[in-house]
Amino acid sequence: MSTSMSTEAKLVPITAGAPAAQQPRPAAIAGTAGSRQPLPRDEITSGEAFHAIDRMAEALSAQATGGLSPAAIALAFFDWSIHLAAAPGKRMELANKAARKTARLLMHLCSACRDPETSPCISPLPGDYRFRAEGWEKQPYALLSQAFLLNQQWWHNVTHDVPGVTPHHQHVISFIARQMLDVFSPSNLPFTNPEIVRRAAQTGGANFIQGFQNWLEDVNHFATQRPPVGTENFQVGRDVAATPGRVVYRNHLIELIQYSPLTETVTSEPVLIVPAWIMKYYILDLSPHNSLIRYLVERGHTVFCISWRNPGAEDRDLTMDDYRRKGIMAALDAVNAIVPDRKIHATGYCLGGTLLSIAAAAMARSGDDRLATVTLFAAQTDFTEPGELALFIDHSQMHFLESMMWNRGYLSSDQMAGAFQLLRTNDLVWSRLVHDYMMGERKPMNDLMAWNADSTRMPYKMHAEYLRRLYLNNELAGGRFMVDDKPTALQNIRVPMFVVGTERDHVAPWRSVYKIHQLCDTDITFVLTSGGHNAGIVSEPGHPGRRYRIGLKHAPDPYLGPDEWAEAAQHKDGSWWVDWSEWLAQNSASNRVPAPSMGAAAKGYRPIENAPGSYVFQR
C-alpha cells in the first residue's frame, strides 16, 4: 500500500461531488407522532467525515500489519486464552500430553542410540515434505525433526478443542501458532538442515554467497516492480497465451477473444470461457502442450474466452452486477451474434464460475435459454465451508479490508499474493528461502509459476460486495442473492452441469464445491481430480501422475455425501480433460458444421486485434 493517501481518497466522502458509492446515505430522525424527518444536510456530511477519519486511520495502520486486522487477531486471542484459562481439565490434558510426548521422544532417542535404523516415533502430516530428504534419517537431524513434529502436534492440541472457543477464532489461533512454529522449523535454519550442511561442505560455503546474490536480485526486482527472475522466458503472446485468435469485442471491462479454428468442421455449439478476474485468463492457455483452450480448439470446438481488464483506482465503483452485465452477458450477446441460433456451453473458473452460476440462474428465471450446458472449475456456490481463506474474512477483517481498498480504490495484487502465500508458507515462502537463498540454487521457472506472478487487482466496491454477500452472508446458497431486484436461485438452472473440484484446493475446497449438488435440480457430472486449485485444472493428457474420480448424478437420484460419493465414484488415471471433451460432444448436436467467421462485422463485432489482446498486458 502506498505510504500516503491521495487527496481524492481523503475528500471524496465529504464533498458534494463524491461518486455514487460514496454519497451519504439517507438518514432520518424521529419526529412527533411517530413521523420521521430527514437529518439536516450538515449532520449527514459531518457523519460521513467522521466515518472517513476511521477509514483513513485503518488504511494507515494496514501498512504496518500487512492488511491483517489487529482487532480480529486480538479477539481470537482473547477468546482462546480466556477459555483456556477457565478450563482446568483442558490444561491438565495438555500437561499430560506434554509429559507423554517428552517420554516418547526420550524413548526414541534411547532406541536410536542402540539402533540407528530405528523407525521414527512420529511422521509428518500428508503434504509436509520438509523432512523427506535422506539426511533427516540420521542423528542429530532425526532427533531435531522428531522433536519439532511432536511439538507441532502438541500445539495443535493447545489450539483445538478448548471448551467455548468460537470455531472461527480457533482456526485463526491455530493458523497463527502454525505460522510461528514454522519460523523455527529445523528445516529453515542453515545449521540444523542436513541438506544445507551438506551443500555448504561441498561448495566450501559458496552456496551462501550465491544465495545472497539471489536474494539481492530478488529484492532489486521487487523494488523496481519487475516480475520475478525467469519470467522473461514466458512472454505473453509468444510462449504462453499463444493460441491463435482475434479480439472480436471490447468494452471497459472485458475483451472477448475468438480462437481460430484448427479443424475443417466444428461442433455446432460454441464454448464460452469465463475466467476469474483475480487472475489473468491465460492459465487456461499456457504453453501449447498444456493449454486447455488449444486442446478444445484442436478437437473441433469453437472457443471464446473473456480477458478481464486489470482495474485501477478509476474503477473503484464497479460492482458485481457490472461484472455480470458487462462481462458475461455482453460476451453472450457477442457470441450469439457471431454464431447465431446456437446454444452455448458456458464454462467458468474460480470466481468466474461463481459469477457464471449467478448469471445462469438469473437467465433461467427470466426465460433466457441460450445456454446448452454449464461447467464450473473449482468454483464455490455455497460458502459455509470456504476453506482457509475464511481465516481472513470476518466482520472486523472485512471493515479493515474495505478501508484499505477505499484508500486506493482497489485491492492491490501484492496484497492478494501475500494472502495466498500465508496459506501455503511451507510451499511458497520457506521452501524458497531454503532452496534459493541457503542452498544457493534457483528453482527453474515454469509457465504456471510465471503466470502466477502476473497478478491482477480487485476493484473496491466489487470485492467488498463479493466478500460480504457471498463469504459472510452466503446469499447465493440461501436464495437471497438479488439480480435486477429479484432473488436468484440456483435450483432454476435446468441445463446439464459439469463440475470439477481438486483434492488439495486451499481456495475452493472440493467438499465446498460439491455442495452444488444440494443447490441445483439438474444432471450433474462431478469430477474430483488430483492437484490443487491451479495445477488440478491445468491437467493435460500425458501429464505423469494425474488421476481423477468421476460420477454422474441425475436430477431424481438420491443425494450422496461427499465422502460417500468419493467411495462410489469411478477412479481413472490420466486427464479429466478427455471426459469433459466427450461430455461436451454428448451435449451438442450430432452434426458438425463449417467453422464460423472471425467476428461479425456487420453486427458490430469486427475483429479488433490479434489474441491475446491488450488487457492481458495491463499491470
Buried (B, 14 or more C-beta within 10 A) or exposed (E): BEEEBEEEBBEBBBEEEBEEBBBBEEEEEEEEEEEEEEBEEEEBBEBBEEEBEEBBEBBBBBEEEEBBBBBBBEBBBEBBEEBBEEBEEBBEBBEEBBEEBEEBBEEBBEBBEEEEEBEBBBEBEEEBEBBEBEBBBEEEBBBBBBBBBBBBBBBBBBBEEBEEBBEBBBBBBBBBBBEEBBEEBBBBBBEBBBBBBBBBEEBEEEBBEBBEEBBEBBEEBEEEEEBBBBBEEBEBBEBBBBBEBBBBBBEEBBBBBBBBBBBEEBBBBBBBBBBBBBBBBBBBBBBEEBBBBBBBBBBBBBBBBBBBBBBEBEBBBBBBBBBBBBBBBBBBBBBBBBBEEBBBBBBBBBBBBBBBBBBBBBBBBEEEEBBBBBBBBBBBBBBEEBBBBBBBBBEBBBBBBBBBBBBBBBBBBBBBBEBBEBBBBBBBBBBBBBBBBBBBBBEEBBBBBBBBBBBBBBBBBBBBBBBBBBBBBBBBBBEEBEBEEEBBBBEBBBBBBBBBBBBBBBBBBBBBBBBBBEBBEBBBBBBBBBBBBBBBBBBBBEBEEBBBBBBBBEEEEEEBEBEEBBEEBEEBEBBBBEBBBEBBBEBBEEEBBEBBEBBBEEEEBEBBEEBBBEBBBBE
